[in-house]
Amino acid sequence: MAKPVKKTRKKTRKAGSGASSIKRTGKHSREKRLKFKLGKPSTLNPFVIIWRMLLAASRLARKSWLKLVAKVKAFMSRRPHRSFRLTRRRDYVRSFRMPGYFSFTIEVTKLLWRNKKTFSLMALAYFVLVIVFGIMGSQDIYSQLRDLMTKTAPDSLFSGAVGELSKAGVLLFATLTTGITGKLEPLQIVIAGFLSLYVWLTTVWLLRRIVAGKSVKLRDGLYNSGAPILPTFLIFIVLLVQLVPAAAVVIVSGAAWQSGFISGGAESMAMAIGLLLVLMASVYWVTSTFIATVVVTLPGMYPLQALTIAGDLVIGRRLRVLYRIIWMIIVMLSWWVVIMVPIILFDGWIKSVFVQIEWLPIVPVFLLILATLSIIWSCTYVYLLYRKMVDDDVSPA
């Protein structure tokens, strides 16, 4: 027998019933989520709220602590030295392929000479701006300083050719230490610092493109190099803060010796040892900060990050970097002595013959020129030193 066929009746939905069910479902889910966020009415008491806040704070503190521990471990893995422990040489030895002192100095000078047009124009722009803002040294102050030294110094002290050279050297030292700019307005001090900082940034920007083999224009450097001016300023502030302990100890020790507070041999020896230790600590900090002044000019670099990277670069070769920086300072001082002493002698001779040109600021102009060239040359020296370390970036053994 054939089975009877069941009649199936299609279920029909009213128009709009699906949409209304979807809407009801969506509304129900929203209400459910809202209830999940707010919680039950019984849980909205202050004790539960405080407990939830404490739980969230503990989770945040644990996350921050784990992040801090990870950073400390990464830092310790990059630094082989440990406090109050003697570090073995095998743990911190690090290669540092560098040419000799004279060879590296000649390399820096040759790089500037090959691009003398660009850097000369930048030096000229800085020179003109300093004159426009009235920051250049005063000829009247220099003349007063020279006349004061001539009147107060004994005749037997600066006699003969050697005496004249000594007199010019002492006058140069007095000019550099006391300054001949007079009392500057606060705005002039800010402008002077801003111009010096901008020359440094422009030089680094130009050198980065020159070393990369790209063509450079001074206009592009002036327009594009000012982005990291605030981080660079903060790095220089850190540099000055690191030099504060050494400066304070030098001032205090000098005043103690001059006043006779420290007169005995034992006291003098103890003061000298303390002074030497503080100077060593300041020099230790400053070594990596010098490199950080170049690292911070990289795009997107922050000051603390630049200090960390610079510290990683100099670790294991800090003394060798320090020797290079001391050599840079010695070279610049020798240039100042070799160039400025004859100019001071020439200025005194020609103005004694032609009194009418007493107003001519020969010495202040050359002081400004040498100061500008010193900023550019020292920046080039530090940048190439940084490049040598980056090219030989081998982690400590």
Secondary structure by P-SEA (a helix, b strand, c coil): ccccbbbbbccccccaaaaaaaaaaaaaaaaaaaaaaacccccccaaaaaaaaaaaaaaaaaaaaaaaaaaaaaaaaaccccccccccccccbbbbbcccaaaaaaaaaaaaaaaaaaaaaaaaaaaaaaaaacccccaaaaaaaaaaaaaaccccccccaaaaaaaaaaaaaaaaaccccccccaaaaaaaaaaaaaaaaaaaaaaaaaaabbbbbaaaaaaccccaaaaaaaaaaaaaaaaaaaaaaaaaaaaaaaacccccaaaaaaaaaaaaaaaaaaaaaaaaaaaaaaaaacccccaaaaaaaaaaaacccaaaaaaaaaaaaaaaaaaaaacaaaaaaaaaaaaaacccccccaaaaaaaaaaaaaaaaaaaaaaaaaaaaaaaaccccc
